[in-house]
Amino acid sequence: MYNISAKNFVFAMSKENPPMLTVPSGSTLIFETNDALDGQIRSAGQSIESLDWERVNPATGPVAIEGAMPGDAIKVMIKRIDISGNGVMAAIPGFGVFGDETTSASLEVMSIYESHIAFGHGINLPYRPMLGVIGVAPADDPIPCGTPGSHGGNMDCKKIAPGSHLYLPVFCPGALLAMGDAHACMGDGEIMGTGVEAPATVEVEVELLCNFTIADPLLEADGFLYSIVSDDTLESATKRAVANIRDMVAKKMNLDNNTAGMLLSAIGELEICQVVDPLVTVRFGIAKEYALSF
């Protein structure tokens, strides 16, 4: 078992980042992660103007996986996400779906318990920990941790949670896995730009899949296989995600594209992960029995 301290973090995913550790396939890793605002919010009375926006979305790592090369993939099994400390949410002018209507900032600091989150105002939220940022180094220029893409990054997919298996394409030697931006709870869309942001301890197991080429992240969760795609628009992200799953279904079930498409139209699941980052992110999935198994 390997431990990666929250003191070791990056603000961009890059092939130039030196790895904190190099570990063999099959290793169990424990990442300590900072919250998305890097611990800058201590009370609801703070001013948004006091925040350093250069310190947003730190990702702990990176960690190199021995033998990982472009054309491979890594499988990241999310074993547990233990949230620590308080949760933070914000409404920020110019940010999120209602950014144009938000004329003044609001901050909420919430107590987190094993069974629920005390949102305040007489409202309790379900405790559903998940990871907002998880990814590898991209092939070309560095990508800020707040931006999603084919490398993963800030996908804000609420199904990246304990028990799920995430597959990430490898673009550079070692893959350079990093993660952060845990939430105690987050709704699909993350419409105000934050979930319940909190530091966490994340335990994962990593496995190298040699010569396993995928274009975008895949996720096994709740009996489904999802393609997670980030792009400029919901329409373009949707088309890519659906095409990824259609191709896998057509191969597994020996169907032509039209028939595979009709099957997806009958039983597929199209869901929005987030619409507030530089790119939007969707996931499209189908029950694993119809898709390729790994």
C-alpha positions, 0 to 999 in steps of 0.5 A: 500500500502506498500513501500520497500526501495532500502536500504533493499536488498539481494544478495542471495535468502534464507529462512534465510533472515529475511523479511522486511515486512509481508503483507496479500494476495491482498496487493499492494507493491512498490519496489524501486530497484537498478540497476544490478551494484548497482549504481557503474557506473557513467560515460562511462570513468570508469574502469571495474576493479574498480567494486566490483563484490560482489555487482552485482544484488541486489534484494530489499526485501524480503517480506513475504506473510501471510499464504504462505506455501510450495505447494502454489504459489504466483501470482505477478501482475506487475502494473508498472515499472518506470525507474529512472536515466540513463541506463548503458550497458557494454561489458566485457571480458570473459562475454556474448556470445562474451566474448572470443572475447571481449579483452577490456571493453566498457561502455555506459551510456544512457539518458532515456526518456518516449518514447525512450533511447538515445543509442548514435551513432545516435541510439534511442532504444524503452523504454520497461521496464522489470524486470530481477530478481524476485523470492522467497526463494529456498527450500535448500541452498541460491541462488545468485540473479544473478542465475535463477532457479525454484524459479525465480531469474535472469530469464531475461525474457523481458515479465516480464513487466507491465501488466503481471502476474507471478506465483512463487512456494512457497518453504518456509513459507512466500515465501520471495519475492524479485526483482531487476535488472530492464532494460529500454530495453533488447533483448532476450538472453541478449547476452552481459550480460547486458540490459539497466540497471537502477534503478526503482520503481516497483509496484506489487500486490501479491495474495496467491494461496493456494494448487496451486503447480507448478514446475517452474514459469508461466507467463501470458503475451500478451494473452499467458501462458508461462512456464519459465525454467532455466537449464544447457542447452537450450535442457534440459530447453526447454524439461521441459518448453514444458512438463509443458505446454503440461501437462496443455494443455492435461488436459484442452483440454482432449488430450493425450500427443501425440495430445497435443504435436502436438498442441504445435508443431503447435502453441506453442512459444519457446523463449530464455530469456537469455544465459549468466547467470550460467543457461540458461533460456527459455520460452515456451507458448501457447495462454491462451485459450488452457491452464489451466486458473487460 
